[in-house]
C-alpha cells in the first residue's frame, strides 16, 4: 500500500513538473468602433462601423516546451478576423497572421519555420506610429513599406539572435516552392540596438519575381508572397488605374531605419523608409516616407500621441487610367487620445488628415471607405479595445 502511494505521489510530481516546463496560451485582441469620413469618393460623407483602427483583431494560441539546457520548442498559430461580421482576414486564411514552429535557445537565438513577419516589420515598424501605439490606420500611404503588415511571408525560415549587450539581429529567407527558384522568393535582414532610453533599428527586404506571369500571378499561394492576398494595398483608382496599386512586382525592395528616445512620460521617434516596385502590372513605383511621431502619458491611464508623415512618390505608370510619369506627394497628420479603463481594456479617439500634392493626385486614408474625390481627406474614429 505504501509503495502504491509513493508511486502515485512520484507520478503526480512528474506530471506537475512536466506542466511547469511546458505551456499553451490562448490569447486575443478585440477592437471595434465607429468611423466618419468626410469624403469617400462617390459616396460622399460616410459613417461606418469600423474595426481594428488601433489594433488588428486577432486570436491565437502560443506554446512552449522546455527541452532542457536553455533550449525550448515553440509555436504560434494566430488568426485575424473582422469583428463586425466575423469573417477571416488575410484572404480568409485560418491562421493568416502567423503560423510557425521552431526552436529557441537562450544562448544561440531562435529559428522558426512557417508563415511569419519580415525583418522590416520586426525591427523598423516598432519605431513607427503604425507599428506601435498608433496602430493600423496610422500606416503610410497605401502601406507602401509594409510597416502595417499588408502582406506576410509564406514558406519562411527566420533566425533571431539573442539580445547581447542591447544588440539584436535577425534574417528571413522565404522559398519560392517552384522549379523556378527565383519566381517568388524573399529575403530580409535587420538589427536593433538599445542603449538606455535610446533605441535604433534598420532593416532591408527584397522580393524577387512575385509579379511574374504564371502561377504566382494567378493568385497561387505557392511562393513567398501571395499576390491574391496583397494585390492591392491601396485603391487610388484615379491615379493608378482600375486595378489599384499593385504590390506584385518583378523586383520589390524596402529598406529603412529609425530611432526613438524616451524621456520620462514622453517618447519621440523618427522613421525613414524607401520602397521600390519595379515591373508591376501597372508600372513602376518608388516611395520615400519620412515620419516623426511622439507620445506623452498625461497620467498612468491617459495618453496622447501624434504622427506626421511626408511621402514623396515617383511613378512610371501605364495601363487603364494611368498618367505616365508622375511625382505625387502626400502629407499625413494623425492624432490619437487613449484612455485605459483597466490593464486589459481601453477606449480611444483618432483623427486622421491627409493632403495629396500633384496634378490629379487624390488623398486616400486606408480603411476610410474610398479614395477622396479631392486632394484632401479627413477621418475621425472612436473605439474600444480589449485583450485576453
C-alpha positions in Angstrom: 0.0 0.0 0.0 2.8 2.4 0.9 4.6 1.5 -2.3 1.5 2.3 -4.3 1.0 5.7 -2.5 4.7 6.5 -3.1 4.3 5.6 -6.8 1.2 7.8 -7.2 3.0 10.7 -5.4 6.0 10.3 -7.7 3.8 10.2 -10.8 1.9 13.3 -9.7 5.2 15.1 -9.1 6.5 14.2 -12.6 3.2 15.4 -14.2 3.4 18.7 -12.3 7.0 19.2 -13.4 6.1 18.5 -17.0 3.2 21.0 -16.9 5.5 23.5 -15.2 8.1 23.1 -18.0 5.5 23.4 -20.9 2.7 25.9 -21.5 0.0 26.6 -24.1 -1.7 30.0 -24.0 -4.9 31.2 -25.7 -4.8 35.0 -26.3 -6.5 37.6 -28.4 -7.4 41.3 -29.0 -10.7 42.8 -30.0 -11.1 46.3 -31.4 -14.3 47.8 -32.7 -15.7 51.3 -33.2 -17.4 53.9 -35.5 -15.6 56.0 -38.1 -16.6 59.1 -40.0 -15.0 60.0 -43.4 -15.6 63.5 -44.8 -15.1 62.4 -48.4 -15.2 58.8 -49.5 -15.3 59.3 -53.3 -18.7 59.0 -54.9 -20.2 58.0 -51.5 -19.5 61.5 -50.1 -19.7 61.6 -46.3 -19.5 58.2 -44.8 -20.3 56.9 -41.3 -19.4 53.2 -40.9 -19.0 50.5 -38.3 -15.2 50.2 -38.1 -12.9 47.5 -36.8 -9.2 47.4 -36.0 -8.5 51.1 -36.2 -6.0 51.0 -33.3 -5.1 47.3 -33.4 -6.0 44.5 -35.8 -8.4 41.9 -34.4 -6.9 38.5 -33.7 -6.9 35.4 -31.6 -4.2 32.8 -31.3 -2.5 30.0 -29.5 1.1 30.1 -28.5 3.1 27.3 -26.8 6.5 26.4 -25.4 8.1 23.2 -24.2 11.3 23.2 -22.1 13.7 20.8 -23.7 16.4 21.4 -21.1 19.8 23.2 -21.3 18.2 26.5 -22.2 16.5 25.0 -25.3 12.7 25.2 -25.9 10.3 24.2 -28.7 7.9 27.0 -29.6 4.9 27.5 -31.8 2.4 30.3 -32.7 -0.9 29.9 -34.5 -2.6 33.3 -35.0 -5.8 34.2 -36.8 -7.1 37.6 -38.0 -10.7 38.5 -38.4 -13.3 41.2 -38.9 -15.2 41.6 -35.6 -18.1 43.4 -37.3 -19.1 40.4 -39.4 -17.0 37.5 -38.1 -15.2 36.8 -41.4 -11.5 35.8 -41.5 -8.9 38.3 -42.7 -5.7 37.7 -44.7 -7.6 36.3 -47.7 -9.8 34.0 -45.4 -6.8 32.0 -44.0 -7.5 30.1 -40.8 -4.1 31.3 -39.3 -3.4 34.2 -41.6 -1.5 36.4 -39.2 1.2 33.9 -38.2 1.7 30.2 -38.2 5.1 28.8 -37.3 7.1 26.3 -35.2 10.7 26.3 -34.1 13.4 26.1 -31.5 14.6 28.8 -29.1 17.9 28.8 -27.3 18.8 31.3 -24.6 22.4 31.1 -25.8 22.2 30.9 -29.6 18.9 32.5 -30.6 15.7 31.4 -32.2 14.9 29.7 -35.5 11.4 29.3 -36.8 9.6 27.9 -39.9 6.3 28.9 -41.4 4.2 32.0 -42.1 5.9 34.9 -40.4 6.8 38.6 -40.4 9.8 40.0 -42.4 12.7 41.9 -40.8 11.4 45.4 -41.7 8.3 44.6 -39.7 10.3 43.1 -36.9 12.8 45.8 -36.5 11.7 49.1 -38.1 7.9 49.0 -37.6 8.0 49.2 -33.7 9.6 52.6 -34.1 6.8 53.9 -36.2 3.3 55.0 -35.0 1.5 52.4 -37.1 3.8 49.6 -35.7 3.4 50.6 -32.1 1.0 52.9 -30.2 -0.8 54.5 -33.2 -1.9 51.2 -34.8 -3.5 50.2 -38.0 -4.9 53.4 -39.5 -1.7 55.3 -39.0 0.0 53.5 -41.8 1.9 55.3 -44.5 0.0 55.9 -47.8 -1.0 52.6 -49.3 1.1 50.9 -46.6 3.7 51.1 -49.4 6.5 50.0 -47.0 4.5 47.2 -45.4 5.1 48.5 -41.8 1.4 47.6 -41.2 1.7 44.0 -42.5 -0.3 44.3 -45.7 1.5 41.1 -46.6 3.1 38.3 -44.5 5.8 35.9 -45.6 5.0 32.3 -46.5 7.4 29.4 -46.6 9.8 31.3 -44.4 12.8 30.3 -42.3 13.7 33.0 -39.7 16.6 33.4 -37.4 16.6 35.9 -34.5 19.7 36.3 -32.3 19.6 36.6 -28.5 19.9 40.1 -27.0 23.6 40.7 -26.4 24.6 44.0 -24.7 21.5 45.7 -26.2 22.1 44.4 -29.7 19.8 42.0 -31.6 19.8 40.9 -35.3 17.7 38.7 -37.5 17.2 37.4 -41.0 14.4 35.8 -43.1 14.5 33.6 -46.2 11.3 32.5 -47.9 11.3 29.8 -50.6 9.6 30.0 -54.0 8.5 26.4 -53.7 8.8 26.4 -57.5 11.0 24.7 -60.1 11.9 28.3 -61.0 14.0 29.1 -57.9 13.7 32.9 -58.5 9.9 33.1 -59.3 8.6 34.3 -56.0 11.3 34.3 -53.2 12.0 36.8 -50.4 14.9 37.6 -48.2 15.3 40.2 -45.5 17.6 41.1 -42.6 17.7 43.7 -39.8 19.2 44.7 -36.5 18.3 46.9 -33.5 20.3 48.4 -30.6 19.0 49.6 -27.2 21.1 51.9 -25.1 19.2 53.2 -22.1 16.4 55.5 -23.3 17.6 55.3 -26.9 16.6 52.6 -29.5 17.8 52.4 -33.1 17.0 49.9 -35.8 17.4 49.3 -39.6 16.3 46.6 -42.0 16.2 45.6 -45.7 13.7 43.4 -47.6 13.7 42.1 -51.2 11.1 40.1 -53.0 12.1 38.7 -56.4 9.6 37.7 -59.0 6.3 38.0 -57.3 4.9 39.7 -60.4 6.0 37.1 -62.9 3.4 35.7 -65.2 2.3 32.2 -64.4 1.1 30.5 -61.3 2.1 33.3 -58.9 0.4 35.9 -61.0 -2.8 33.9 -60.9 -3.1 34.1 -57.1 -1.2 31.0 -56.2 0.0 30.6 -52.6 3.0 28.6 -53.5 5.7 31.3 -53.2 7.0 33.7 -50.6 4.3 36.4 -51.2 0.8 35.6 -52.2 -0.4 38.2 -54.8 -4.0 37.2 -54.2 -3.7 38.3 -50.6 -2.0 41.6 -51.2 -2.5 42.5 -54.8 -3.9 45.9 -53.9 -2.6 47.8 -50.9 -4.4 51.0 -51.9 -7.4 51.8 -54.1 -6.5 55.1 -55.6 -8.0 54.1 -59.0 -7.8 57.7 -60.3 -4.0 57.7 -60.1 -3.1 54.0 -60.5 -5.8 52.7 -62.8 -8.7 50.3 -62.3 -6.6 47.7 -60.6 -5.4 50.0 -57.8 -1.8 50.0 -56.5 -0.4 46.6 -57.4 2.2 45.2 -55.0 3.2 42.3 -57.1 6.5 43.2 -58.9 9.4 41.7 -60.7 11.6 43.2 -58.1 10.4 44.8 -54.8 12.8 46.4 -52.3 12.0 48.0 -49.0 14.6 49.4 -46.6 14.6 51.9 -43.8 15.6 52.7 -40.3 14.6 54.8 -37.3 15.3 55.9 -33.7 13.2 56.7 -30.7 14.1 58.3 -27.4 12.1 58.1 -24.1 12.2 60.9 -21.6 10.1 60.3 -18.6 6.4 60.0 -19.8 7.4 61.2 -23.3 8.5 59.2 -26.3 9.7 60.7 -29.6 10.7 58.9 -32.8 11.8 59.4 -36.4 11.5 56.8 -39.1 12.6 56.8 -42.7 11.7 54.1 -45.3 12.1 53.7 -49.0 10.0 51.2 -51.1 10.6 50.4 -54.7 8.4 48.3 -57.0 9.8 47.5 -60.5 7.9 45.7 -63.2 4.5 45.6 -61.7 1.3 45.0 -63.7 0.6 48.8 -63.8 4.0 50.4 -63.8 7.0 51.1 -61.5 6.8 53.0 -58.2 9.2 54.5 -55.7 8.2 56.0 -52.3 10.2 57.8 -49.7 8.5 58.1 -46.3 9.6 60.5 -43.6 7.8 60.1 -40.3 8.1 62.0 -37.0 5.9 60.7 -34.1 5.6 61.2 -30.4 3.5 60.1 -27.4 3.0 61.6 -24.0 1.4 59.9 -20.9 -0.5 62.6 -19.2 -1.5 60.2 -16.4 -0.9 56.5 -16.0 -4.3 55.9 -17.7 -4.4 58.8 -20.3 -2.1 59.3 -23.2 -1.9 61.4 -26.3 0.1 60.7 -29.4 0.6 62.3 -32.8 2.4 61.5 -36.1 3.3 63.5 -39.2 4.4 61.7 -42.4 5.6 63.1 -45.7 5.6 60.6 -48.6 7.5 61.5 -51.8 6.4 59.3 -54.7 7.9 58.7 -58.1 5.8 56.7 -60.5 6.1 55.5 -64.1 2.5 54.2 -64.7 0.9 52.6 -67.7 -2.4 50.8 -68.3 -6.1 51.9 -67.8 -6.3 55.4 -66.3 -2.6 55.8 -66.0 -1.0 59.2 -66.4 2.6 58.3 -67.4 5.5 59.9 -65.4 4.2 61.5 -62.2 5.7 62.8 -59.0 2.9 62.6 -56.4 3.4 63.6 -52.7 1.3 63.1 -49.6 1.3 64.7 -46.2 -0.5 63.0 -43.3 -1.2 64.2 -39.8 -2.6 61.8 -37.2 -3.7 62.2 -33.6 -4.8 59.7 -31.0 -6.1 60.1 -27.5 -6.3 56.8 -25.5 -7.7 56.1 -22.0 -7.1 52.9 -20.2 -10.2 51.6 -18.2 -8.0 48.7 -16.9 -4.8 46.8 -17.8 -6.7 45.0 -20.5 -9.3 47.5 -21.8 -9.1 51.0 -23.2 -11.1 53.4 -25.3 -9.7 55.8 -27.9 -10.4 58.6 -30.3 -8.4 59.2 -33.5 -8.3 62.0 -36.1 -6.5 61.5 -39.4 -5.9 64.1 -42.1 -4.2 63.6 -45.5 -3.3 66.1 -48.2 -2.2 65.0 -51.7 0.1 67.1 -53.8 0.5 66.8 -57.6 -1.7 67.0 -60.6 -4.7 64.8 -60.5 -3.5 63.2 -57.2 -6.0 62.2 -54.6 -5.9 61.6 -50.9 -6.5 58.1 -49.7 -6.6 57.1 -46.0 -6.6 53.3 -45.7 -9.9 51.9 -44.5 -11.6 55.3 -45.0 -14.2 53.8 -47.3 -12.8 55.1 -50.6 -10.4 57.4 -52.4 -11.2 61.1 -51.9 -12.6 62.9 -54.9 -10.2 65.8 -53.9 -6.7 66.2 -52.6 -7.9 66.1 -49.0 -9.5 63.6 -46.7 -10.4 63.5 -43.0 -11.3 60.5 -40.9 -12.4 60.5 -37.2 -12.8 57.2 -35.4 -13.6 56.1 -31.9 -13.4 52.6 -30.5 -13.0 50.2 -27.6 -10.2 47.7 -27.4 -9.8 44.7 -25.0 -7.3 41.9 -24.7 -7.4 38.4 -23.3 
